[in-house]
Amino acid sequence: MNIIDESFVEKKAGKKKLLPKIIIAVVIILVICIIGVIIALAYIDNSTLKVYINGAINSKVKDMLVFEGDTIYVPIRDIASYLGYESYNGDYSTKSEEKNKCYIQSEYEIANFVLNSNKIYKLETQEANSEYEYFYSKKPVKSINGKLYISSDGIEQAFNVSFAYNIERQRIYIYTMDNLINSYQNLVLDNNYAKISEEFNDQKAIFEERLVVVDTEEQMGVIDLDGKAVIESKYDKVQYIPQTGDFLAESNGKVGIISKDGAMKVQLMYDSLQLMDRDAGLYVAEREDKYGIIDIKGNTKLYIENEQVGMDISSFEKNDIRNKYILLNSLIPVKRNGFWGLVNTNGQTVVDFKYDGFGYIASSNKDALNLLVIPNYNVIVVKKDNKYGLINTSGQEVLQVIADDIYMTIESNKTYYYFNVLDKRYDAEGWLDLRGVKQVQTQQESNTSNSNTSNNSNITNTNGNETNTSNTADTDVNTTDTNNTDNAGNNGGEIDSNQTE
């Protein structure tokens, strides 16, 4: 073989040796690229927001959310079905179609929302005669593209869920109460308890990292989420109080209050305790068929010597009163020795015990609706000897107890207030204006947005004719000292009963 042939063979052999190296290099580059793409996709995936409900990804709920700064807003009605609730426009009690309100409903409870309000009213529907309770969200309800939205903490309160946002991982985890309760069943059994309380309100204690448990002897207590006893299982009954985070404990027919940390706040010495109001921190205390008021620390505010504290408000549904214990945010109806009076939240008497009752029950006029308060003026209807009057929050009779009727009507979604004296009808709001009783600014959730927007300077008689109150010669109202607010309050704005039509 000559030199040229040998050189050709050597080059050919060199190329054969180089080709595998090139292939290996290309494969390595492809692998690196694939790994890089996988890492990039994983990074993109991890930096993309994902929403989990009870452990499962839910892209539809993710698309609903609105981020404004550090607040996450959620559309109330849109998310309801994903959390086990039905949703409706309007208010639960009035069954309206108002777009500025909505409510959600489950098997056990309802929750009401009102535009621009951060106060969420809830009502348990499984228990007869249950009372409204309320909670606050950090941000008020707002409208976005015609839908009502609430902040994520409001979703937690209203829907009984946990809502956690991991900013670094871009993950939102939502867990319903049922799912959380089920996840701790084994913990309860492993710590020798028979079960978690099946009461709906008791199960809400999970959001305080507490479980109300029942042992094998049917005694009840409370444990934390590690299984450690917080309240020993030695009570006949333990009930969680969602509004305060405390527990009502009962033993041998006596009840008291224990904190979520196991501290005794109110000794077991009462026949019953009923929370009156979350903000006021007051309880109705019963002992031997008598009633009084204590505060959240057990201090007596009103001695246990009364026949009743609070009143039946079921007849005044259209007045949108949600608390039977405290009227107009400050006055507590109390019955003593057969008569009704009013005390303030410190237990001090504001209105003497001299009335037969509070509120007017309509009977003859088919258009008339029952009336307890005129909220725009902070006045309460009082009854004595089948006559009616109005008192303010200071206890003054701004209308003496001489009216035959005091009632409300609703026309074209507006509320009007009237009273009748000697077969003459008067516009109550116009009359109160004339007497110097000032209107008050009310919160939107009180339903007073539908209150009377008519010309309050007119008084309407039973024939439907309007007369201008600025001309005192043409009316039956004594307008003396109408510019003196104190005088109007003390006199109650006397009606000239001697003048007839």
HELIX and SHEET records of a PDB file:
HELIX    1   1 ILE A    3  ASN A   46  1                                  44    
HELIX    2   2 SER A   59  MET A   64  1                                   6    
HELIX    3   3 ILE A   76  ALA A   80  1                                   5    
HELIX    4   4 SER A   81  LEU A   83  5                                   3    
HELIX    5   5 SER A  152  PHE A  159  1                                   8    
HELIX    6   6 MET A  177  SER A  183  1                                   7    
HELIX    7   7 GLN A  185  ASP A  190  1                                   6    
HELIX    8   8 PHE A  200  GLN A  203  1                                   4    
HELIX    9   9 LYS A  204  GLU A  208  5                                   5    
HELIX   10  10 SER A  314  ASN A  319  5                                   6    
HELIX   11  11 PRO A  375  TYR A  377  5                                   3    
HELIX   12  12 ALA A  428  LEU A  434  1                                   7    
HELIX   13  13 GLN A  444  SER A  446  5                                   3    
HELIX   14  14 THR A  448  ASN A  450  5                                   3    
HELIX   15  15 THR A  472  ASP A  474  5                                   3    
HELIX   16  16 THR A  485  ASN A  491  1                                   7    
SHEET    1   A 4 ALA A  56  ILE A  57  0                                        
SHEET    2   A 4 LYS A  50  ILE A  53 -1                                        
SHEET    3   A 4 ARG A 171  THR A 176  1                                        
SHEET    4   A 4 VAL A 161  ASN A 166 -1                                        
SHEET    1   B 4 VAL A  66  GLU A  68  0                                        
SHEET    2   B 4 THR A  71  PRO A  75 -1                                        
SHEET    3   B 4 LYS A 147  SER A 151 -1                                        
SHEET    4   B 4 LYS A 142  ILE A 144 -1                                        
SHEET    1   C 5 GLU A  86  ASN A  89  0                                        
SHEET    2   C 5 LYS A 101  GLN A 105 -1                                        
SHEET    3   C 5 GLU A 109  VAL A 114 -1                                        
SHEET    4   C 5 LYS A 119  GLU A 124 -1                                        
SHEET    5   C 5 GLU A 133  TYR A 136 -1                                        
SHEET    1   D 4 TYR A 193  ILE A 196  0                                        
SHEET    2   D 4 ARG A 210  ASP A 215 -1                                        
SHEET    3   D 4 MET A 220  ASP A 224 -1                                        
SHEET    4   D 4 ALA A 229  TYR A 235 -1                                        
SHEET    1   E 4 LYS A 237  ILE A 241  0                                        
SHEET    2   E 4 ASP A 246  SER A 251 -1                                        
SHEET    3   E 4 LYS A 254  ILE A 258 -1                                        
SHEET    4   E 4 MET A 264  TYR A 270 -1                                        
SHEET    1   F 4 SER A 272  ASP A 277  0                                        
SHEET    2   F 4 LEU A 282  ARG A 287 -1                                        
SHEET    3   F 4 LYS A 290  ASP A 295 -1                                        
SHEET    4   F 4 THR A 300  ASN A 306 -1                                        
SHEET    1   G 4 GLN A 308  VAL A 309  0                                        
SHEET    2   G 4 ILE A 332  ARG A 336 -1                                        
SHEET    3   G 4 PHE A 339  VAL A 343 -1                                        
SHEET    4   G 4 THR A 349  TYR A 355 -1                                        
SHEET    1   H 3 GLY A 357  PHE A 358  0                                        
SHEET    2   H 3 VAL A 379  LYS A 384 -1                                        
SHEET    3   H 3 VAL A 373  ILE A 374 -1                                        
SHEET    1   I 4 GLY A 357  PHE A 358  0                                        
SHEET    2   I 4 VAL A 379  LYS A 384 -1                                        
SHEET    3   I 4 LYS A 387  ASN A 392 -1                                        
SHEET    4   I 4 GLU A 397  ALA A 403 -1                                        
SHEET    1   J 3 ASP A 405  GLU A 411  0                                        
SHEET    2   J 3 LYS A 414  VAL A 421 -1                                        
SHEET    3   J 3 LYS A 424  ASP A 427 -1                                        
SHEET    1   K 2 ASN A 458  THR A 460  0                                        
SHEET    2   K 2 GLU A 466  ASN A 468 -1                                        
END                                                                             
